[in-house]
Each structure stands twice: as structure tokens, then as C-alpha cells.
Amino acid sequence: MSDVRKLFKESLSTFIFQILLVCLAFIVNVFISRILGPEGKGEYDVIITFTFILRMLSLLGLDIAAAHFLGSKILDRQTVTYNIFFIGIISTLIFTLSSLFFWSFVPLKYSLENYLFISTVPLSGLTLLSGFILLGSDKVLNYNVLESGKNFFYLIFLSLIFLLMGLNYVKISFCYLSSIFFTFILGLLFLYRYRLVDFKDNKFSFEYIKKLLNFGKYPYISGFLSFLVYRVDVFIVYNFLGASATGIYGIAVVFVELMKYISKSMQLVVIAKIPTYKNLEGSRNIVLIMKFIFLILLFTGIVFIKFGKPLIVFMFSEKFLDSSLLIIYLVPGIIFLGLSQVMSGYLIARGLVKIFILSNLCALLLNVLLDIIYIPIYELTAASISTSIAYFASFIIILTYFLRKEKLELSVFLPRRSDVKIIKGLFSRNNK
């Protein structure tokens, strides 16, 4: 019980910082949306999504491998971190330089501001690796601070430039680059403070690199496919409906993104902590956590549906009013995504990751197919519903695998009185 409580408490701590992260990102989006309008926001969403894709491709699964091997303490810590950074530096630079090839698949113009966004990929990728090294080394608080750092610095720079000289697309790109740089420095300071990396001592090891890449390859492929399921709509909407529609759709996605972070906080801690627990009841405790997460997601979704319209008008202006309707269609999918994330955190920690390639590939193909067929007819409504259907399909695949692998019946998800007692115990100060 104490292990479950510790897992829950660390997830709650991570969730609180994830809330801060989302709030900062939300304020940034309000800032940018009011300055650029729907069309400018749409252009911004496309280049940011493209930048994220480059970063994900360049990490090669090293982020998840870092959390796993450092959390399980199977390999030497200094050697793991050294080789993660060694490969990370090379791969992020290669993918950044090769971005001209990938750019041919994105309907965006070649411009200074877009180049500035793409130039952040190496530092952004290395910062993410620093965060997962901290997470795997049980420095959860520092990981959370680092995660929130980028948006904090971004908001500071946006505010200063806005007050001093006003903002436009080029200045926003400079602010973004500056925020990534300062967050990268913060990550290095954390690593040096806890002596988690030593670049002076050459600990290069082909054996370690092979183990890191081998463990990370399936989460890498799965995570990339999962991100495409989540953001491929941006490119399809942009292609069929233009920049303004993309900006409106992006606001709806930002609004429901808070729900995703509820389960993401649990997933991240589970990946790092499960390998260290000896007496955790395992899958049955994950089922209990899923029940609790479902209630939170359901409540949050109802609140968003109820108050989404007035909040969007108040914060983003009436230009983005159509985003409120899309929230209704996105909420069910985010709930299914959240439950899938909790299960995936457990399965990844157990090394059972191949199933996510299948589930995310099916979801991606289904989402793209539905988008291409129905977006020209039903426009943004089709994009929202297609995403929810894709997440539901992925959830069914993961759930089926989870139940079979852990030899559980579907009935374990039914509410029980004992669940209430256990959840109360998680909050009890006397339960240590």
C-alpha cells in the first residue's frame, strides 16, 4: 500500500506541475492567438508541429531508455547519461540539417522565422533528454521544474518584447528560440548539481548505446506514431481548409490538452518507478489508478464542455468561437487516450512495448483515412470526431492486450467499495 501511495503522490506532484505547464502554455497561446489571429495562429501551429516531429524523430527513443535504465539502476549511471548525450547531440544535429528534405512534405514557405523555429530542435531535444535523466534518477521535482521552464521563459520573453516594441511573427520566433536556450541551460545546471553527467570523463560505450537504442526503439516508433495521431490533423486541416481553420482547430486542441496531462503525469512516473518496486501489486493497482483517472477526466471533460464557449470568447476573442463546438467532439477521445496512457506506462515499464506500434499505427491510419474522406465535407467537425474514433480504436487494442497479458477480466474495471477505501488511504496523512 505504501508503494502505491508513493506512486500516487509522485504522480500527483507531477500532475500539479503539468497543470502549471499547461497553464503557461495556455497563456502563451492566448498571447499569440490575439496577436496573430486565426490565420497567423494556424501558420504557427503548423511550424511548431513540424518542429516537434523533427525533435521526436531525432531522439531515437533515448528519452524513455534514460528513464528506464536510470530508474531500474541496471547500468552505470554516468555511462548511461554520457552516451545518451553523445548520441542525442549527433542525431538532433543530423535531423535539423536534414529538415529541408522533410520540409518538402509541409505546405509552409521558406522564411527566417520558420528557420528560427527549426533551429531549436537540437537544444530542445537535449533539454528533453536532460528531463528524462532527472526523472529516471528520482529527481521528479527538478524534472517538473524543467518541463515548466520553457513556457515560463517563453512567456517572459513574449511579455517583455510586447511591452518594449510590440510583437509579430518574427519576434515570436526569436522569443521561442531564447526560451529554448535558457531552458537548456537550466537542464544542464540540474544535471551538474546532482552530478548526473560528466562530459570530461569519456565513458563512450557501443554496448551501452546498443542497449539504449534497443530498449528505446519500440517506444520511439510507438511514440512517434502516437504523436502523429494527435497532430496529423493539423497538416490535413491546413491542406484542405487553410490556415484560419487550422488556427481555430488548434485552440480546441489546446483547450482539451489539460486532460491529456492528467494521465501523462501518471504515465511518466509509472515508467520510472515501476522497475524499482518489489511489492507492488502491479496490474491491479494500475486498474485502480485507471478508475480514479477516469473520474477526473470525466469531470474535467464535462467542465470544459460546459464552460468552453464563454472561456474561449473571453480569452481568445470571438474569432475563435467555433473552437468551442470542437471541444465536445474531442473530449471523448481524450478520455480514451488518458486511460491508454496509464496502461502504456505500466506496460512500457515491464518492457511490453510492441503492442503500441500496432495500436498507434491502426489509430493513425484510421484517423488519416477518416480525415481525408470527411474533412472536405464536414470540415473541422470531421477532424475532431475522427481523432476521437482513432483514440477509441487504440484504447480497445491496448486494453485487450493488457487484460490478456495480465490475465484479468474486464470486470476488474467495475467500481467496488474497496476502491473508495484505498483512494481515501492515498490521501490520508497517517498512511505512510
Secondary structure, DSSP 4 states (H G I P E B T S, - for coil): -HHHHHHHHHHHHHHHHHHHHHHHHHHHHHHHHHHHHHHHHHHHHHHHHHHHHHHHHHHTTHHHHHHHHHHHT-S-HHHHHHHHHHHHHHHHHHHHHTHHHHHTTS-----HHHHHHHTTHHHHHHHHHHHHHHHHTT-HHHHHHHHHHHHHHHHHHHHHHHHHH---HHHHHHHHHHHHHHHHHHHHHHHHHTT---SSS----HHHHHHHHHHHHHHHHHHHHHHHHHHHHHHHHHHHH-HHHHHHHHHHHHHHHHHHHHHHHHHHHHHHHGGG-SS--THHHHHHHHHHHHHHHHHHHHHHHHHHHHHHHHHH-GGGTTHHHHHHHHHHHHHHHHHHHHHHHHHHHTT--HHHHHHHHHHHHHHHHHHHHHHHHHHHHHHHHHHHHHHHHHHHHHHHHHHHHHT--GGGGS--HHHHHHHHHHH-TT--
